[in-house]
Amino acid sequence: MAVTTKATIASFGGKLLKCAHNASTTNCEMAFNLYLPPQATTNPPHKVPLLIYLAGLTCTGDNGAEKGFFQHAASQKGIAVLYPDTSPRGLKIPGEDDSYDFGSGAGFYVDATKEPWSKGYKMYSYITSELPQTVFSAFEQVDGSRVSIFGHSMGGHGALTIFLKNPAKYKSVSAFAPIANPSNCDWGKKAFGGYFGDEDKAKWGEHDATELVKKWNGNENLLDILIDVGTSDNFYKQGQLLPENFEKAAQGKGKVNIRWQDGYDHSYFTMATFADDHVNHAARYLLG
């Protein structure tokens, strides 16, 4: 579908575009941010790889673009950054705006199978297929053959699961404070129960990074995953993230580098502090 660019903002020598398009997977208009580094705005345009950032609960595509500071390293490395929304908007499904951790702003990057959510809550298909295809079609300077993914909290869950389910599609993955074992935390149980049903535990496992990594064939493709978690992260302390479960399940599958950042919390201050590390992690695979 056609993309409308509603604003263009100078950022670290490149351009941050605020865009929208009508999406068939979510049955609504979806907004997103796209950062084009200076290397992509030369004449003629230079092809640049793409790094997709998936945001957490309550966020839109604006949060990471305006507070994550990922454009800093992306401009230096010549990498475009795509910031999608976290759910459909305005579908008028009863209850979709009732809580912060389910419905609007909380699509959990899955394709819902349970009514009425199955009518538009198809964020897995949107992120893995429709949105990137739309971007590659509308912005010829973005190279669809070089894509990496990362995210924060719910978006960290999305990045890990999408990468593990589609290893041929993405060059690398990293995460900030991911919900790494959603089947065993309150956020995940609420989301998966609502979108899939409490009885369909097999579907839960298909979107749980800890369960997915158990099936990863480390003999053929060794993992290299960077994860940052703050020691003052209250959601970690509440048992919502469970990165240890993921780390244990990934043993023998490659490298899972969980860095415990002393005194840091769950906020964008943490992400801004370590943003360059995550962009550089992706750059090793996107530019190598």
Disulfide bonds with the S-S distance in Angstrom:
none
